[in-house]
Amino acid sequence: MNKQEYTITVYTENQIGLLNRIAIIFSRRKINVESLNVSPSESEGIHRFTIVIDEFEEVVRKLCRQIEKQVDVLKAYYNTTDEIVWQEMALFKVSTDEIAEKVKVERLLREYGARAVVIRKDYTVFETTGHREEIDRLTKALEPYGLIEFVRSARVAIIKASNGFHEKLKEFEQTEPGEELIENEFLDKQDEVFTM
């Protein structure tokens, strides 16, 4: 059984220090994070972490369980690339002279769906979205034409089989408290009696 790429999606409350606590879970296990994106989700007050790693499924399953133990984490999922729709965004800064002189570069950018976002005398900035392999190919193709600067965003992903986290929140609100919660409430009441 080989390692493969997994996308971990974590729904959390927006609390200071949570990113650090989640990062520590990966560093303790010596797992390299390929990509990390944090953004608001479709549910107000809930944030979404999208983390990409190459690992064995059993390790990823344990990681998700460990992440869910964090106080501010609501739920963690993991998916293979076949189970998600995903994209990355990239910006390329190239010499405007090279673009103006060489029609081939313009054709190349059109082929990859890139569009100009800034055009100045000394440089032009192009933006494109796609999978990592597509962006890598465009980067290599632009290198001979004076690629000045390049930056790529982290992965953004949507789970194909998901109805959205707001539906999961409704389910959580409708479920009865578990035995563990009832036991904790009982212990809290006992503590109140002892402290009176």
N, C-alpha and C positions, 0 to 999 in steps of 0.2 A: 504494500500500500504506500503510495507516494504522497508527498505534500502537494497541496493544490491551493489556488487562490480562493480566499473566502472574504466576503464583505460582511462585517459585523455592524448591525444597526442597533443603536442604544438610545432609548427614549428616557429623558431625565428631566428633573426640575432644573431650573437655571440657578445653580448655586456656585458661589466662589469656591475655588479649590477642587471642584469635582474633576476637572480635566487632569489635574496633577495626580489625584488618587487613581484615576483610570490608567494613566500613563505608567504609574508605579506597578500596576498589575502586570503589564507587558514587560517592563524592564526586569522585574524580579524573575520572570521566566525566560529571560534572554530572547524575547520574540521581537523581531524587527517590524516596525509598522511601515508599510509601503506608502500609505496615504491616510490622511486624517482630515475630516471636514466636520465642523460644528456649525449648526444653523438652527433657526427657529423651525418648528414643525407645523403641521396643519392644525394642531391643537394649541390654543392660546396658553402661554406660560410653560409649554413643554418644548424642550430642545431635543435635537436629533444629532447624534454622533454617527458618522459613517467612517468606519475604520477598515482598511484593507490589509490583509496579512497573507503570507504563504505558510501553511501549516497543515498538520494532520487533523482530520475531523474530530477525533477524540479530544485533542488538545483544545480545539476551538470550542467544543461543547463545554469543557471544564472552565475555559476562560469566561464564557457567557454566564455560567452559573456564579463565578466569582465576581464578575462585574455587577450582577443583579443583587449581590449582598451589600453593595454600597447604599447608604441610607437614601440618597437623592435619586437613585436609579429606579425607574418604573418597570422597564422591560428591556431585555437584550435578545436579539435574533441574529442568526448567522445564515448566510446563503452563498451558494456557488454563483458564478457569473451567469449560468444559464437561468437562474431563478430571479434575476434582477434586470432592470433597464438602467443603463448607466452611461454617463458621459464625463469627460474632462474638458476644461477650457484652457486655451493657450494664447499667449500674446507673443508676437514676433516683431522685433525692431530691425529693419533692414535699411540700407542706404537708398535714399530716394533716387539718386543718380542711376544706381544699378536697376531699379525698377523702371525708370523712365527709358533707359537705353535698351533694356533687354525685354522684348515682348514675351519671351519664353517664361519669365518669372511671373508675369501677370497671368498667363495661361495656367501656370502651375498653381497659383493661388486660387484661381477660379475652380480648378479641378478638385481642390481640397475644401471648397466652400468657405475660404477665408474672405474677410471683408476688411477694408481699411477703416480704422477708428481715429487715426491721427495722421495727417499728411503735412510735413514741414519740408523746408529746403534740404536740410541735412539728413532727415530720416523719415520713414513711414512706419507706423505700427499697424499690424494686421492682427485680427482675432479670428479664432476658429474653435469649433467644438468637435469632439469625436472620441473614439477609443484611443487608448495609449499608443497602440501600434500605428494608427493613422497619423497621430501627432508626431511620433518619432520619425515616420517616413518623410513628412513635410519638413521637419527640422533638418534632416540629412540633405534633402533636396535643396534647401535654402542656403546651406553652409557655403557653397562656392560663390554665391551672389552677395556676400557681405552681410551675413547674419551678425548683427551687432549685439543683440540681447534676446534672451528667450526665457519665458516663465510659464509654468503649467500649474493649473489649480489641482486641488485634491479631487478625488472622485465624488460625484453626487450620484445617488442611486435610489431607485424606487423598487420595492419588492413587487413582483408581478402578481403574486397570489394574495396581496394584502388589501383590506378594505379601508385602510387608514387607521391611525392610532386612536382617533376620536371614538371609533366604534369599540375598540378594545377598552377604552376608558369607561364607556357605558357598561360594558360587561363587568368590569371591576366594581363599579358602583352598585350593581344589582346583586352581586354575590354575597352570601352570608359570611360573617366573620369566621375565619378558620379556627380550629381548636387551639392553635398556638396563640392567636389573638385573644380568644376567650380566656385562656389560661393566664396570659399576661394581665388582662383586666382584673382577674381574680387576685393575682399577686399584688397588683397596684392597690386594690381595696384593702388587702391584708396589711400592706405597708402603712396605709392611712390609719388603720386601727392601732397598729403598734406605735405610731408616732403621736397619737392623741394623748 
